[in-house]
Amino acid sequence: MSALLLSLMFSLHWINIFQLTSIDTYGITMGDACAVSMILFALYKWIWLGQPLTFIPGWISTLFFLILLSEYTSIINPILSASTTMQMQFLKTSTNFLYKWLFALVFITGVFTEKDAKKACVFILYFSVFINVFGVYQMFARAFNLPFAWIEINNVTVGLRNNISMDGLKQLSLNFDNFFRATSLFSESSILGHFNALIISLITVPYITKKPQLISSHIHIITILILSLIGMLVAFSLTGITMVVMVLLYIVFIEQSGRKSMLAIVSGIFGGLLICIDRIIDSILNTSILELFFMRFGGIYNVLSTSGGGSSSIKGESFFSRMETSMQGIGAWFENPITGLGAGCLFSYSKTDSIPYTDALYSGLIGELGLFGFLVFFIFVILLYSKVISLSKTYASSLSYDTDFILSLSPYFLILMAGYGLSGYSWITFDHWTYIGFACLAIISVYKQKSLPLTEYYLVDGSLKDKMILFLNNSKKNKQ
């Protein structure tokens, strides 16, 4: 049951275009259904079965609670402003954050095991086959007006986030002549790029760290990897490319492995394969995606190298608008440097055009939660990473396969979390806290396996199940 819940959550939360229902302006998706089920499952274990909440001892757990405190400390500015609009927005955003924090609490308290996490990783690898096959089809479908080229979005949160009317709202995708960026079942191409950065990492990291692959069939693994690389190509996502580059840089400069020398050879093979695939796409659509990538990178470099004097040759380039909103977040920080403008209240920053959020996690955090919130989260992530590395060096060779595997992936989960934060305000997204949760899950798994002391708290004095059984037995005796 626990493995199924985690597997469905890990895969389905990416599909944010469909809502099951909505509460005000928050669309409840399949990911929300899975997340709530996970929280209820945790309550079942804590209350009905009487199992403890298991925390990592020390500052990691303390800082996790301070993160929640920093979110609510940021209410100071909305209260002092006497603005009803700001206070209502703070209430909405902080409630949303509390929900995501409780979701993360399920991971951080040891409800799920390393076996559950491994099965979830296997599940999403197979799930990616459908996502990427459909994404490739969608690219051609949009060029030739085939069925399912565009999927209508009914999630009100997506419309509100992009400030677009819900009437006939469809997936966001720029086109370059006959090439339309693929989105698959996601709302925009950058999510497909992020998704494939995760899939590529789940396959690449075990190879580099000399761990067995999640899937024993070499044919399956190679097929999934090729489809993910193609999915990354047709998504035309700078976000996805940045995340993959960060993972590769970590492998090259930090990872201790004798297989790093093979990385260049393998990369060359798959690079050649992508060139062949690009040629095929070019022959059909008369557009080379690789050439577009070079134009995109060249355009960005041209603008940056001339301090804004140059121009990008890519229509609708989002890099500079993301930079602009990020700078606005930093500018907003000077308004209230300690506790920030308030959760969700960046729109109140008066020196710029009103924006609902920044396009980067870090500037958004320091703008909304101030230096207090930013430092608490930053130190939390540093300590979490340090603990993962420390345990890996000390115990890796003596751990079970499942624990060792998830522990070896944990630094890369944190890298993916940090990479996505460069181009998206991921503070109240499931993937942000799932990455952190998997790292905490791995640490707790090591502690349990090596019989290291953990901090335990009980919500109830004895399981409700045992009390119910005792009550029923006593009732039967009284009747007799």
N, C-alpha and C positions, 0 to 999 in steps of 0.2 A: 504493500500500500504506500509506504513512504517513498520508495523508489519511483513508483508511478507518478505520484504527486510532483516530486521534484523534476522528473523527466518532462512532464507536460508543461510545468512552469517554465523550465529552462528553454523550451522550444516555442511555446505558444505566445509568450509575452511579447515577442517581436512583432506579431501581427496586430497592429494597432488601428487598422482602418475600419474594423467592424466593432460595433458596440452591441452588447446584449440588452442594455438599458442605460439610463443615465440618471445621475443625481445632480440637478441644477446644470452646471456646465462641465461636469465630469462624466465622461463616457466610460461605462463599465465594460471592459473587454474580457476576452477569454483568459488573458493573463491575470486580470483582477480576480476572476472566479477561482483560478488556481492558487493565487496568493492567499485569498480568504480561506480556502480549503486547507492550505498549509498552516495558517494561524489557528484554525479550529482544531486541526490535528494535533498541534502543539498543546493547546488547552486540554484536549482529551488526555494526552500523556501526563500533563502536569497536574490536572485536577482529578480526572476519573481514575487514572492508574497511579497517581501520587508520585510520579517521577520528578526528580529535581531539575531545576534550571542550572546547567553546568557552565560556569564562566572560566575563561582563561584568567589566572591570577595576575595581579599587577595592574599596570597603567592602561593596558589595552582595553580592558573592560570598563575601567573608570572613565577613560576618554570617550568611549562609546556613549555613556550616559551624559557626559559633558557636551557631546554633540547635540543631543536633544535639548539640553539646557540652553545652549547658544542659540538654537532656533527660536526658543520662546523668550530669551532675553532681548532679542531684536524687536520685541513689541514696544520697547521704550519710545522709539521715534513715532510710530503710529499713534500712540496714546498722547504724546506731547503735541502732535500736530493737530489734534482735535478734528481730524478729517475722517468722516464716516466711511468714505470710499477706501481710504488706506486701511482702516481698521477691519473692514469687511474682507478686503483682499488678504490681509494678514491672516485672518481667521481661516479663510479657504486654503491658502497655501500651507500654513502651519499644520492644519488638519490632514492635508494630503501628505505632508512630510511625516507626521506621526504614524500614519498608516504604513508608509514605506519603512519607517524605523522599526515598527513592530514586525514587519516582514523580515527585516534583517535580524531582529532579535531571535527569530526562530532558528536561524543559522548559528548565531553566536552562542546560543545556549545548548548546542549539541543535540538538537532534536533529530537531525539527519546525520547519517553516517557516511564514511568514505565509500562504502559499497553503493549507497544511494547516489552519491556524486558521480562515481564512475559510470553507473548505468545511465545517468542523465546525459553524460558526455557522449556515450555510444548512441543514445536516442537522437541527439541533435545532429550527429554526423549523418545518420540515415535520413533524418528530416531535411537536411540541407540538399539532398539529391532532388527532391521535389521542388524546393524553393528555387534552386538554380536552373533546373530544366525549364520551369515555368518562366523564369526571368529571361532566359535566352529566347524562348518562344515569343515572349511579350515584345522583345526588341523588334523582331520581324513582323509581329502582328500589328504593331503601331506604324510600321513603314508601309504595310500593304493592307491596312484596314481590315484585319481579321478579327474574329470573335475574341473576347476577353483581353483586347489590347489595353483597355483602360477599365479599372475597377472603381466603381463608385464608393466613396467614403461616407459612412453614416455616423462616424464617431465625432461627437460635437467638440471634444477636446482638441482634435486635430485641426478642425476649422478655426477654433478660437486661437490656438497657438500660432497659426499662420495668418490670422486676421482675414479669413476668407469666408464668404457666405456659404452656408451648407447646401444651398440650392444647386443640385447637380455637381457637387464637389467631387472631383476625381483626383487620382494620384498626381503628385507633382513631378514633372519630368521635362527638362529642357531638350530641345532637338537641335541637331547640327546637320542641315540638309536632310538626308533620309535616315539618319541615325537618331533614335530616341533613347535616352538613358533608361535602362531597365530598373524597375522597382520591385518586381515580383509581387508578393502579397503585402508589401510594406507601403507606407505612405509616401516615402521619398527614397531617392537613390542612395543617399548617404547611409541610411539604415542597412540597405543591402550590402554596401561596402563594409560597414562595421560588422555585420553578421559573418561575412566571409573572412574577415580578418581573424575572427574567433575560430572558424572552422580550419583555416590554414594553420593557425597556432596549435590546435588540438592534434593535428597530424605531424607538424614539423617538430614540435618540442620533444615528443617521445623519441623520435629518430635521433635527434641531436644528443639527448640525455641518455641514450642507450637503454630506453625502456621499451617493453613490448607495446605494440600498437593497441589501441582500444579495440580494434576489429582485427581478428586474426587473418582474414582473407586479404592477401596483397592486392588482388584484383579490385576488391571493394574499396580499399584504402586509396589506391591510385586513381580509381574512377571518381571518388568523392573529391580528392585533391584537384584533379583536372577540372571538374565542374566548378569548384570553388574559385579557381584561378580565372576561369572564363566568366563566372559571375562577377568577380571583382573587375574584370575588364569591361564588361557591358554596363556595369553600374557607373563607370566613369567617375569614381568617388575619390576626392582628395583625402577625405576623412579615412576611408579604408586603407588607402596607400600609406598614409602617415602612420597608422597603427601597425601595419605589417613592417614598415621600415623600423619602427621603434623596437619591435620584437626581434628583428634580425640584428639590429645594432646591439641589443642586449646579449644575444647569442654570441656574436663575434667578440665583444669586449669583456663580457662578464662571465658567461657560462663556462664552466670547466668541463670540457669534453674533447675526446680525441677525434670526434667526427666533424669538428668545425671545418676541417680542410675539405670535407666532402660537400659542404654546403654550397660552395662555388660551383662545383660540377653539377650537382642536382639543380641548382638555380639556373645554370646555363641550359640544361636539357629542357626544363619547363619554360624557360624564356624563349627558346627556339620553337617550342610547341605553340606558345602564345602568338609568336610572329606568324606562324602558319595559319592559325585560326583567324588572326586579324586579316590576313590576305584573303581568306575565304569570305569573311564579312565584307571586306572592301569590294570584292568582285560582285557581291549581291547588292549592297547598299550604296556603292560608289563613295564610301567614306571609311577612312582608316582610323580606328579608335586610338591606336598607338600614336599616330601622327597628331591627333587631337590632344593626347596627353602631353606630348612634347610642346605643342603650341600653348597649352595651358600653363605648364611649368615655366616656359619661356616668357609668357606674358606677365606672370606674377613676378618673375625675376626682373623683367624690364621695368615694371612700375616701382619695385622696391629699390632697384639700383639707381634709379633717377629721382629718388625721394618723391615719387608721385608724379613726376613729369612725363613718364611714358604712359603707354596704354596697353591693356590686355587685348589680345586678339580673339579671346573667347567671349562670346555673347553671354551675358547673365552670370559672369564669374562671381561666385559667392565669397571668395576668400577675403576680399576687401570689406564687404559689408559685415562679415564676421569680426574682422579686426576693429571695425568702427564701433560695433556694439560692445566689444570687449573693452575698448578704451573708455567707453561711457561708464561701464561698470566700475572701472578704476577711478574715474572722475567722481562718481557718486560716493565712493568711499570717503573722500575728503569732507563730505557733508556731515557724516557721523562715523568717525574713524574707529570707535571702540565697539559699538553694538550694531552699526550699520543702519540702513534706511528702514529695515524691517523685511521679513520674509515675504516675497511677492510684491514688494513696494518699489521696485526700481522705476516703475512708470512715473513716480512722483519726482524724479530727479529733474529739476527745473531748467538746467542749463542746456539741455539738448531736446530734440524731438522725443516725444514719449515712446518708450519701448517697453514691452512687457517683461523681457528677460534679456540677458546677454547670450552671445553664442559661444561662451566659454565658461566652464565650471568655475575656474579660479577667480576670474574678475567678478562673476556673479556672486560668489560666496563672500568675497571681501566687500562688495558693494551692499549686499543685503544683510549679511550677518556681522560685518565689521571685522576688525583684527582678531577679536575674541573667537568668533566662529571659524575664521580661516585658519588660525594657528592651532586650534583644537583638532580640526580635521587633518591638517598637515602633519602634526605630530602623531596622531593616531595611525595614519597610513605608514609613516616612517617606522614606527614601532612594530606595526604589523609585518611589514616587509622584513625588518631586522629579525624578528622572531622566526619567521619562515626560513630565512637563510641560516640562522643559528641552529635550528632543529635539523635542517637538511645536512649540515656539516657534521653534526653530532650523531644522528641516529639513522641516516638514510640507508645504510647498508644492512641494518638490522630490523627494518620495518617490513610489514606485510606488503604484498604487491599493490593492493588498492590504496593503502595509506601513502606509500612511497610515491605512487603515481600522482595522486592529487596534490601531495606536498610539492612535487617537482613542477607541477603546473601553476602553483599558487603565485610565484613571482610574475608569471606571464599574465595571469588574471589581473593582477594589480597594474601591470604595464598597460593592458588593454583599457582598464578603467581610467588610468591617467591620460592615455592617448585620446580617448573619446572626449575627455574633458577639455581638450584643446579646441574643439570645434562644436561643442554642444553643452548646454546647461543640463547636466545629467543628475543633478542633486535629487530630484524626485522621480527618477526613472528606476525601473526594476533591474535593468542590467547593471547599473552602477552598484547597487547594494548586493546583487547576486555575486558579482566578482569579489567583493569584500567578504561576503558570507562564505564563499567557497574556501577562501584563505583561512578564515577562522575555523571552519569545519575541519580543515586539514590539521591545524594546530591542536585542536581538541582531540582529534583522532590519535595523534602522536602521544599526547599526554596520557590518554587512556591505555594505549598499547604498552607504553613504557612505565605505567603505574606512577606517573608523576602527579603531584597534588593539584587538584582542581578546586575551585570555589563553588560550593553548591548551596542553593536556596530552594526551599519548598514553599509552594503557594498554599498548600493545605497540610494539616497535621494528619497524615495517613490518607490513603487513597479513598476517594468517594465510592469506588467499586466495593472495597472491603467493608466500608461502613454500611452500604446498601445491603450487602449480603448478610451482614450481622443483624441489621434491622429486620430483614425478612425472616431470618431464622428465629429471632426472638419473638416475632409476631406469631409464627407457627406454634412455638412452645406455649405462648400465653393462651392461644386458642384451645390447645390440648388440655 
